Amino acid sequence: MNKENFDPVHLKITDMRICVVGSNFDYPIIRIDTNQGVYGLGEVRDAGRKESALKYKAKLLGKNPTNINGLFRMMEPYAGHGRQSGGISGIEMAL
């Protein structure tokens, strides 16, 4: 990333990928990429299912990751409770 070309106002989410790290449980790790080469990492909490995060991918693409509160409010109604909300937790970390 070139700091001279970094413009938070025009930052957009371009991809969200997940890999699973196997240990005593499977730990889904989220990577959110942007159009300016900035990325963030997060972990789906409580060794939750990767699908609990991936279901938000289409809703996040094209959005500005600096609008964390707005993105959280957009996802929250679909979250469920307990481990079902682990995807949002990981996404929030990655933002």
N, CA, C and O atoms as a Tinker XYZ file with bonds, in Angstrom:
   380  protein
     1  N      0.839000   -1.178000    0.000000    73     2
     2  CA     0.000000    0.000000    0.000000    64     1     3
     3  C      0.884000    1.240000    0.000000    63     2     4     5
     4  O      1.819000    1.343000    0.794000    81     3
     5  N      0.593000    2.158000   -0.870000    73     3     6
     6  CA     1.300000    3.424000   -0.944000    64     5     7
     7  C      0.520000    4.456000   -0.135000    63     6     8     9
     8  O     -0.625000    4.763000   -0.467000    81     7
     9  N      1.125000    4.995000    0.920000    73     7    10
    10  CA     0.427000    5.943000    1.790000    64     9    11
    11  C     -0.053000    7.173000    1.033000    63    10    12    13
    12  O     -1.066000    7.768000    1.401000    81    11
    13  N      0.656000    7.560000   -0.013000    73    11    14
    14  CA     0.269000    8.743000   -0.775000    64    13    15
    15  C     -1.053000    8.529000   -1.503000    63    14    16    17
    16  O     -1.779000    9.491000   -1.756000    81    15
    17  N     -1.373000    7.293000   -1.841000    73    15    18
    18  CA    -2.603000    6.998000   -2.569000    64    17    19
    19  C     -3.733000    6.518000   -1.671000    63    18    20    21
    20  O     -4.817000    6.203000   -2.163000    81    19
    21  N     -3.500000    6.456000   -0.362000    73    19    22
    22  CA    -4.520000    5.973000    0.557000    64    21    23
    23  C     -5.585000    7.041000    0.766000    63    22    24    25
    24  O     -5.275000    8.177000    1.126000    81    23
    25  N     -6.830000    6.672000    0.538000    73    23    26
    26  CA    -7.947000    7.605000    0.664000    64    25    27
    27  C     -9.102000    6.895000    1.366000    63    26    28    29
    28  O     -9.886000    6.211000    0.709000    81    27
    29  N     -9.224000    7.045000    2.698000    73    27    30
    30  CA   -10.254000    6.318000    3.446000    64    29    31
    31  C    -11.678000    6.586000    2.962000    63    30    32    33
    32  O    -12.547000    5.725000    3.103000    81    31
    33  N    -11.926000    7.748000    2.404000    73    31    34
    34  CA   -13.273000    8.081000    1.938000    64    33    35
    35  C    -13.701000    7.154000    0.801000    63    34    36    37
    36  O    -14.877000    6.806000    0.690000    81    35
    37  N    -12.750000    6.757000   -0.039000    73    35    38
    38  CA   -13.062000    5.920000   -1.196000    64    37    39
    39  C    -12.681000    4.451000   -0.995000    63    38    40    41
    40  O    -12.617000    3.688000   -1.959000    81    39
    41  N    -12.432000    4.063000    0.236000    73    39    42
    42  CA   -12.083000    2.683000    0.560000    64    41    43
    43  C    -13.321000    1.801000    0.395000    63    42    44    45
    44  O    -14.395000    2.145000    0.889000    81    43
    45  N    -13.180000    0.678000   -0.289000    73    43    46
    46  CA   -14.300000   -0.240000   -0.528000    64    45    47
    47  C    -13.860000   -1.677000   -0.280000    63    46    48    49
    48  O    -12.728000   -2.049000   -0.587000    81    47
    49  N    -14.752000   -2.475000    0.273000    73    47    50
    50  CA   -14.490000   -3.898000    0.464000    64    49    51
    51  C    -14.623000   -4.587000   -0.889000    63    50    52    53
    52  O    -15.639000   -4.450000   -1.570000    81    51
    53  N    -13.587000   -5.327000   -1.271000    73    51    54
    54  CA   -13.594000   -6.009000   -2.566000    64    53    55
    55  C    -13.696000   -7.527000   -2.443000    63    54    56    57
    56  O    -14.084000   -8.200000   -3.399000    81    55
    57  N    -13.351000   -8.072000   -1.277000    73    55    58
    58  CA   -13.412000   -9.523000   -1.125000    64    57    59
    59  C    -13.422000   -9.886000    0.354000    63    58    60    61
    60  O    -12.936000   -9.136000    1.201000    81    59
    61  N    -13.982000  -11.039000    0.639000    73    59    62
    62  CA   -13.924000  -11.610000    1.977000    64    61    63
    63  C    -13.663000  -13.099000    1.802000    63    62    64    65
    64  O    -14.422000  -13.806000    1.139000    81    63
    65  N    -12.583000  -13.557000    2.407000    73    63    66
    66  CA   -12.202000  -14.967000    2.305000    64    65    67
    67  C    -12.040000  -15.549000    3.695000    63    66    68    69
    68  O    -11.814000  -14.833000    4.670000    81    67
    69  N    -12.162000  -16.861000    3.761000    73    67    70
    70  CA   -12.021000  -17.541000    5.044000    64    69    71
    71  C    -11.152000  -18.774000    4.868000    63    70    72    73
    72  O    -11.312000  -19.538000    3.916000    81    71
    73  N    -10.234000  -18.951000    5.800000    73    71    74
    74  CA    -9.501000  -20.214000    5.882000    64    73    75
    75  C     -9.790000  -20.792000    7.264000    63    74    76    77
    76  O    -10.109000  -20.058000    8.199000    81    75
    77  N     -9.678000  -22.077000    7.380000    73    75    78
    78  CA    -9.963000  -22.733000    8.653000    64    77    79
    79  C     -8.671000  -23.323000    9.196000    63    78    80    81
    80  O     -8.012000  -24.129000    8.539000    81    79
    81  N     -8.324000  -22.908000   10.400000    73    79    82
    82  CA    -7.147000  -23.429000   11.082000    64    81    83
    83  C     -7.621000  -24.552000   11.995000    63    82    84    85
    84  O     -8.441000  -24.333000   12.887000    81    83
    85  N     -7.105000  -25.743000   11.770000    73    83    86
    86  CA    -7.510000  -26.895000   12.567000    64    85    87
    87  C     -6.637000  -27.044000   13.800000    63    86    88    89
    88  O     -5.412000  -26.952000   13.723000    81    87
    89  N     -7.265000  -27.270000   14.912000    73    87    90
    90  CA    -6.576000  -27.494000   16.176000    64    89    91
    91  C     -7.477000  -28.423000   16.979000    63    90    92    93
    92  O     -8.000000  -29.397000   16.437000    81    91
    93  N     -7.661000  -28.137000   18.252000    73    91    94
    94  CA    -8.624000  -28.929000   19.012000    64    93    95
    95  C    -10.046000  -28.677000   18.509000    63    94    96    97
    96  O    -10.929000  -29.516000   18.684000    81    95
    97  N    -10.260000  -27.519000   17.885000    73    95    98
    98  CA   -11.483000  -27.167000   17.168000    64    97    99
    99  C    -11.056000  -26.554000   15.846000    63    98   100   101
   100  O     -9.874000  -26.278000   15.641000    81    99
   101  N    -12.002000  -26.340000   14.954000    73    99   102
   102  CA   -11.706000  -25.595000   13.733000    64   101   103
   103  C    -11.921000  -24.115000   14.018000    63   102   104   105
   104  O    -12.952000  -23.725000   14.565000    81   103
   105  N    -10.938000  -23.290000   13.644000    73   103   106
   106  CA   -11.010000  -21.857000   13.884000    64   105   107
   107  C    -11.046000  -21.119000   12.550000    63   106   108   109
   108  O    -10.009000  -20.982000   11.901000    81   107
   109  N    -12.215000  -20.640000   12.128000    73   107   110
   110  CA   -12.305000  -19.892000   10.875000    64   109   111
   111  C    -11.673000  -18.501000   11.029000    63   110   112   113
   112  O    -12.021000  -17.744000   11.935000    81   111
   113  N    -10.752000  -18.189000   10.137000    73   111   114
   114  CA   -10.090000  -16.887000   10.108000    64   113   115
   115  C    -10.589000  -16.140000    8.875000    63   114   116   117
   116  O    -10.543000  -16.663000    7.761000    81   115
   117  N    -11.062000  -14.923000    9.080000    73   115   118
   118  CA   -11.628000  -14.094000    8.015000    64   117   119
   119  C    -10.582000  -13.103000    7.536000    63   118   120   121
   120  O     -9.833000  -12.537000    8.332000    81   119
   121  N    -10.540000  -12.903000    6.235000    73   119   122
   122  CA    -9.719000  -11.837000    5.657000    64   121   123
   123  C    -10.637000  -10.976000    4.801000    63   122   124   125
   124  O    -11.308000  -11.474000    3.897000    81   123
   125  N    -10.659000   -9.677000    5.094000    73   123   126
   126  CA   -11.428000   -8.719000    4.309000    64   125   127
   127  C    -10.436000   -7.845000    3.557000    63   126   128   129
   128  O     -9.582000   -7.199000    4.164000    81   127
   129  N    -10.552000   -7.826000    2.222000    73   127   130
   130  CA    -9.668000   -7.042000    1.359000    64   129   131
   131  C    -10.383000   -5.798000    0.851000    63   130   132   133
   132  O    -11.609000   -5.762000    0.752000    81   131
   133  N     -9.583000   -4.773000    0.527000    73   131   134
   134  CA   -10.147000   -3.528000    0.002000    64   133   135
   135  C     -9.500000   -3.158000   -1.329000    63   134   136   137
   136  O     -8.497000   -3.739000   -1.744000    81   135
   137  N    -10.102000   -2.187000   -1.971000    73   135   138
   138  CA    -9.613000   -1.704000   -3.264000    64   137   139
   139  C     -8.294000   -0.945000   -3.160000    63   138   140   141
   140  O     -7.688000   -0.635000   -4.186000    81   139
   141  N     -7.839000   -0.640000   -1.953000    73   139   142
   142  CA    -6.598000    0.108000   -1.790000    64   141   143
   143  C     -5.488000   -0.736000   -1.166000    63   142   144   145
   144  O     -4.483000   -0.200000   -0.698000    81   143
   145  N     -5.670000   -2.041000   -1.160000    73   143   146
   146  CA    -4.632000   -2.934000   -0.657000    64   145   147
   147  C     -4.607000   -3.102000    0.849000    63   146   148   149
   148  O     -3.753000   -3.813000    1.377000    81   147
   149  N     -5.524000   -2.464000    1.542000    73   147   150
   150  CA    -5.624000   -2.609000    2.989000    64   149   151
   151  C     -6.478000   -3.845000    3.265000    63   150   152   153
   152  O     -7.488000   -4.065000    2.597000    81   151
   153  N     -6.075000   -4.648000    4.242000    73   151   154
   154  CA    -6.885000   -5.811000    4.597000    64   153   155
   155  C     -6.940000   -5.946000    6.108000    63   154   156   157
   156  O     -6.111000   -5.396000    6.833000    81   155
   157  N     -7.935000   -6.689000    6.565000    73   155   158
   158  CA    -8.076000   -6.938000    7.991000    64   157   159
   159  C     -8.340000   -8.410000    8.238000    63   158   160   161
   160  O     -8.849000   -9.118000    7.368000    81   159
   161  N     -7.989000   -8.864000    9.433000    73   159   162
   162  CA    -8.170000  -10.261000    9.817000    64   161   163
   163  C     -9.029000  -10.352000   11.068000    63   162   164   165
   164  O     -8.954000   -9.496000   11.950000    81   163
   165  N     -9.838000  -11.389000   11.136000    73   163   166
   166  CA   -10.668000  -11.629000   12.311000    64   165   167
   167  C    -10.922000  -13.117000   12.462000    63   166   168   169
   168  O    -10.702000  -13.890000   11.529000    81   167
   169  N    -11.380000  -13.513000   13.626000    73   167   170
   170  CA   -11.661000  -14.924000   13.908000    64   169   171
   171  C    -13.126000  -15.082000   14.284000    63   170   172   173
   172  O    -13.648000  -14.344000   15.119000    81   171
   173  N    -13.787000  -16.056000   13.655000    73   171   174
   174  CA   -15.160000  -16.371000   14.035000    64   173   175
   175  C    -15.114000  -16.911000   15.459000    63   174   176   177
   176  O    -14.418000  -17.888000   15.736000    81   175
   177  N    -15.844000  -16.284000   16.345000    73   175   178
   178  CA   -15.716000  -16.604000   17.773000    64   177   179
   179  C    -16.249000  -17.978000   18.130000    63   178   180   181
   180  O    -17.071000  -18.553000   17.417000    81   179
   181  N    -15.770000  -18.485000   19.234000    73   179   182
   182  CA   -16.203000  -19.775000   19.790000    64   181   183
   183  C    -16.053000  -20.922000   18.804000    63   182   184   185
   184  O    -16.843000  -21.866000   18.825000    81   183
   185  N    -15.056000  -20.850000   17.951000    73   183   186
   186  CA   -14.848000  -21.900000   16.947000    64   185   187
   187  C    -16.135000  -22.155000   16.169000    63   186   188   189
   188  O    -16.508000  -23.298000   15.904000    81   187
   189  N    -16.802000  -21.060000   15.813000    73   187   190
   190  CA   -18.068000  -21.161000   15.081000    64   189   191
   191  C    -17.874000  -21.628000   13.649000    63   190   192   193
   192  O    -16.762000  -21.956000   13.236000    81   191
   193  N    -18.943000  -21.655000   12.913000    73   191   194
   194  CA   -18.906000  -22.134000   11.533000    64   193   195
   195  C    -18.571000  -20.991000   10.587000    63   194   196   197
   196  O    -19.035000  -19.866000   10.772000    81   195
   197  N    -17.769000  -21.282000    9.577000    73   195   198
   198  CA   -17.371000  -20.251000    8.617000    64   197   199
   199  C    -18.572000  -19.679000    7.876000    63   198   200   201
   200  O    -18.556000  -18.520000    7.463000    81   199
   201  N    -19.611000  -20.486000    7.707000    73   199   202
   202  CA   -20.812000  -20.022000    7.009000    64   201   203
   203  C    -21.500000  -18.879000    7.747000    63   202   204   205
   204  O    -22.214000  -18.084000    7.136000    81   203
   205  N    -21.285000  -18.795000    9.065000    73   203   206
   206  CA   -21.910000  -17.715000    9.827000    64   205   207
   207  C    -21.313000  -16.361000    9.462000    63   206   208   209
   208  O    -21.919000  -15.327000    9.743000    81   207
   209  N    -20.146000  -16.350000    8.845000    73   207   210
   210  CA   -19.545000  -15.107000    8.356000    64   209   211
   211  C    -19.766000  -14.948000    6.855000    63   210   212   213
   212  O    -20.066000  -13.853000    6.380000    81   211
   213  N    -19.619000  -16.037000    6.112000    73   211   214
   214  CA   -19.725000  -15.955000    4.653000    64   213   215
   215  C    -21.093000  -15.482000    4.175000    63   214   216   217
   216  O    -21.208000  -14.935000    3.079000    81   215
   217  N    -22.127000  -15.686000    4.981000    73   215   218
   218  CA   -23.461000  -15.266000    4.554000    64   217   219
   219  C    -23.571000  -13.748000    4.416000    63   218   220   221
   220  O    -24.531000  -13.257000    3.822000    81   219
   221  N    -22.612000  -13.001000    4.951000    73   219   222
   222  CA   -22.634000  -11.539000    4.860000    64   221   223
   223  C    -21.793000  -10.987000    3.711000    63   222   224   225
   224  O    -21.806000   -9.782000    3.457000    81   223
   225  N    -21.078000  -11.842000    3.031000    73   223   226
   226  CA   -20.152000  -11.378000    1.996000    64   225   227
   227  C    -20.841000  -10.485000    0.966000    63   226   228   229
   228  O    -20.352000   -9.392000    0.680000    81   227
   229  N    -21.941000  -10.919000    0.416000    73   227   230
   230  CA   -22.632000  -10.134000   -0.616000    64   229   231
   231  C    -23.094000   -8.778000   -0.082000    63   230   232   233
   232  O    -23.125000   -7.796000   -0.825000    81   231
   233  N    -23.450000   -8.722000    1.190000    73   231   234
   234  CA   -23.898000   -7.462000    1.792000    64   233   235
   235  C    -22.733000   -6.501000    2.033000    63   234   236   237
   236  O    -22.929000   -5.287000    2.066000    81   235
   237  N    -21.521000   -7.042000    2.202000    73   235   238
   238  CA   -20.358000   -6.216000    2.528000    64   237   239
   239  C    -19.610000   -5.697000    1.299000    63   238   240   241
   240  O    -19.017000   -4.619000    1.341000    81   239
   241  N    -19.635000   -6.456000    0.214000    73   239   242
   242  CA   -18.874000   -6.053000   -0.974000    64   241   243
   243  C    -19.314000   -4.670000   -1.453000    63   242   244   245
   244  O    -20.505000   -4.387000   -1.582000    81   243
   245  N    -18.325000   -3.824000   -1.711000    73   243   246
   246  CA   -18.593000   -2.470000   -2.187000    64   245   247
   247  C    -18.806000   -1.448000   -1.086000    63   246   248   249
   248  O    -18.885000   -0.250000   -1.361000    81   247
   249  N    -18.901000   -1.903000    0.159000    73   247   250
   250  CA   -19.121000   -0.986000    1.287000    64   249   251
   251  C    -17.786000   -0.465000    1.817000    63   250   252   253
   252  O    -16.739000   -1.083000    1.626000    81   251
   253  N    -17.850000    0.687000    2.486000    73   251   254
   254  CA   -16.662000    1.281000    3.089000    64   253   255
   255  C    -16.425000    0.631000    4.457000    63   254   256   257
   256  O    -17.290000    0.723000    5.328000    81   255
   257  N    -15.278000   -0.021000    4.667000    73   255   258
   258  CA   -15.034000   -0.721000    5.928000    64   257   259
   259  C    -14.823000    0.204000    7.123000    63   258   260   261
   260  O    -14.819000   -0.260000    8.263000    81   259
   261  N    -14.649000    1.494000    6.885000    73   259   262
   262  CA   -14.493000    2.406000    8.020000    64   261   263
   263  C    -15.829000    2.725000    8.682000    63   262   264   265
   264  O    -15.857000    3.302000    9.769000    81   263
   265  N    -16.927000    2.359000    8.046000    73   263   266
   266  CA   -18.261000    2.576000    8.612000    64   265   267
   267  C    -18.660000    1.355000    9.447000    63   266   268   269
   268  O    -19.639000    0.676000    9.137000    81   267
   269  N    -17.907000    1.088000   10.487000    73   267   270
   270  CA   -18.093000   -0.128000   11.278000    64   269   271
   271  C    -19.481000   -0.174000   11.917000    63   270   272   273
   272  O    -20.143000   -1.211000   11.870000    81   271
   273  N    -19.927000    0.918000   12.505000    73   271   274
   274  CA   -21.247000    0.920000   13.149000    64   273   275
   275  C    -22.361000    0.663000   12.142000    63   274   276   277
   276  O    -23.281000   -0.107000   12.420000    81   275
   277  N    -22.288000    1.293000   10.985000    73   275   278
   278  CA   -23.306000    1.091000    9.961000    64   277   279
   279  C    -23.331000   -0.340000    9.452000    63   278   280   281
   280  O    -24.402000   -0.913000    9.246000    81   279
   281  N    -22.159000   -0.915000    9.248000    73   279   282
   282  CA   -22.087000   -2.300000    8.778000    64   281   283
   283  C    -22.603000   -3.265000    9.850000    63   282   284   285
   284  O    -23.300000   -4.232000    9.541000    81   283
   285  N    -22.257000   -2.996000   11.100000    73   283   286
   286  CA   -22.737000   -3.849000   12.190000    64   285   287
   287  C    -24.261000   -3.811000   12.265000    63   286   288   289
   288  O    -24.906000   -4.851000   12.394000    81   287
   289  N    -24.828000   -2.623000   12.184000    73   287   290
   290  CA   -26.295000   -2.490000   12.247000    64   289   291
   291  C    -26.972000   -3.174000   11.062000    63   290   292   293
   292  O    -28.075000   -3.703000   11.196000    81   291
   293  N    -26.321000   -3.164000    9.915000    73   291   294
   294  CA   -26.870000   -3.818000    8.731000    64   293   295
   295  C    -26.884000   -5.344000    8.913000    63   294   296   297
   296  O    -27.815000   -6.013000    8.464000    81   295
   297  N    -25.856000   -5.892000    9.569000    73   295   298
   298  CA   -25.754000   -7.342000    9.752000    64   297   299
   299  C    -26.527000   -7.852000   10.962000    63   298   300   301
   300  O    -27.010000   -8.984000   10.955000    81   299
   301  N    -26.645000   -7.045000   11.982000    73   299   302
   302  CA   -27.196000   -7.474000   13.270000    64   301   303
   303  C    -28.565000   -8.164000   13.191000    63   302   304   305
   304  O    -28.760000   -9.172000   13.871000    81   303
   305  N    -29.516000   -7.672000   12.398000    73   303   306
   306  CA   -30.825000   -8.341000   12.370000    64   305   307
   307  C    -30.775000   -9.796000   11.889000    63   306   308   309
   308  O    -31.698000  -10.564000   12.158000    81   307
   309  N    -29.721000  -10.176000   11.191000    73   307   310
   310  CA   -29.599000  -11.527000   10.642000    64   309   311
   311  C    -28.706000  -12.426000   11.494000    63   310   312   313
   312  O    -28.449000  -13.571000   11.122000    81   311
   313  N    -28.235000  -11.924000   12.623000    73   311   314
   314  CA   -27.170000  -12.591000   13.373000    64   313   315
   315  C    -27.606000  -13.806000   14.167000    63   314   316   317
   316  O    -26.863000  -14.786000   14.228000    81   315
   317  N    -28.750000  -13.782000   14.761000    73   315   318
   318  CA   -29.095000  -14.848000   15.687000    64   317   319
   319  C    -28.409000  -14.589000   17.021000    63   318   320   321
   320  O    -28.081000  -13.448000   17.345000    81   319
   321  N    -28.195000  -15.640000   17.787000    73   319   322
   322  CA   -27.543000  -15.475000   19.084000    64   321   323
   323  C    -26.528000  -16.595000   19.295000    63   322   324   325
   324  O    -26.510000  -17.582000   18.558000    81   323
   325  N    -25.698000  -16.428000   20.297000    73   323   326
   326  CA   -24.679000  -17.433000   20.594000    64   325   327
   327  C    -23.704000  -17.594000   19.442000    63   326   328   329
   328  O    -23.243000  -16.611000   18.864000    81   327
   329  N    -23.397000  -18.829000   19.115000    73   327   330
   330  CA   -22.436000  -19.099000   18.042000    64   329   331
   331  C    -22.921000  -18.621000   16.684000    63   330   332   333
   332  O    -22.111000  -18.386000   15.788000    81   331
   333  N    -24.218000  -18.476000   16.521000    73   331   334
   334  CA   -24.752000  -17.994000   15.250000    64   333   335
   335  C    -24.271000  -16.583000   14.946000    63   334   336   337
   336  O    -24.193000  -16.193000   13.781000    81   335
   337  N    -23.950000  -15.819000   15.975000    73   335   338
   338  CA   -23.479000  -14.451000   15.760000    64   337   339
   339  C    -21.960000  -14.374000   15.683000    63   338   340   341
   340  O    -21.404000  -13.279000   15.590000    81   339
   341  N    -21.284000  -15.507000   15.721000    73   339   342
   342  CA   -19.826000  -15.521000   15.670000    64   341   343
   343  C    -19.263000  -14.935000   14.388000    63   342   344   345
   344  O    -18.160000  -14.389000   14.386000    81   343
   345  N    -20.012000  -15.045000   13.298000    73   343   346
   346  CA   -19.554000  -14.475000   12.032000    64   345   347
   347  C    -19.431000  -12.971000   12.100000    63   346   348   349
   348  O    -18.464000  -12.400000   11.595000    81   347
   349  N    -20.398000  -12.326000   12.717000    73   347   350
   350  CA   -20.348000  -10.871000   12.856000    64   349   351
   351  C    -19.167000  -10.469000   13.726000    63   350   352   353
   352  O    -18.498000   -9.474000   13.446000    81   351
   353  N    -18.912000  -11.222000   14.762000    73   351   354
   354  CA   -17.787000  -10.932000   15.642000    64   353   355
   355  C    -16.472000  -10.938000   14.862000    63   354   356   357
   356  O    -15.654000  -10.030000   15.009000    81   355
   357  N    -16.274000  -11.960000   14.036000    73   355   358
   358  CA   -15.055000  -12.041000   13.233000    64   357   359
   359  C    -14.958000  -10.944000   12.200000    63   358   360   361
   360  O    -13.875000  -10.410000   11.958000    81   359
   361  N    -16.079000  -10.601000   11.587000    73   359   362
   362  CA   -16.094000   -9.525000   10.595000    64   361   363
   363  C    -15.744000   -8.203000   11.260000    63   362   364   365
   364  O    -14.964000   -7.415000   10.726000    81   363
   365  N    -16.324000   -7.969000   12.425000    73   363   366
   366  CA   -16.046000   -6.724000   13.143000    64   365   367
   367  C    -14.561000   -6.612000   13.486000    63   366   368   369
   368  O    -13.987000   -5.527000   13.396000    81   367
   369  N    -13.935000   -7.721000   13.878000    73   367   370
   370  CA   -12.487000   -7.706000   14.143000    64   369   371
   371  C    -11.712000   -7.355000   12.875000    63   370   372   373
   372  O    -10.763000   -6.572000   12.916000    81   371
   373  N    -12.119000   -7.936000   11.758000    73   371   374
   374  CA   -11.401000   -7.727000   10.501000    64   373   375
   375  C    -11.552000   -6.300000    9.980000    63   374   376   377
   376  O    -10.679000   -5.801000    9.271000    81   375
   377  N    -12.654000   -5.649000   10.327000    73   375   378
   378  CA   -12.843000   -4.270000    9.882000    64   377   379
   379  C    -11.919000   -3.347000   10.642000    63   378   380
   380  O    -11.927000   -2.138000   10.411000    81   379
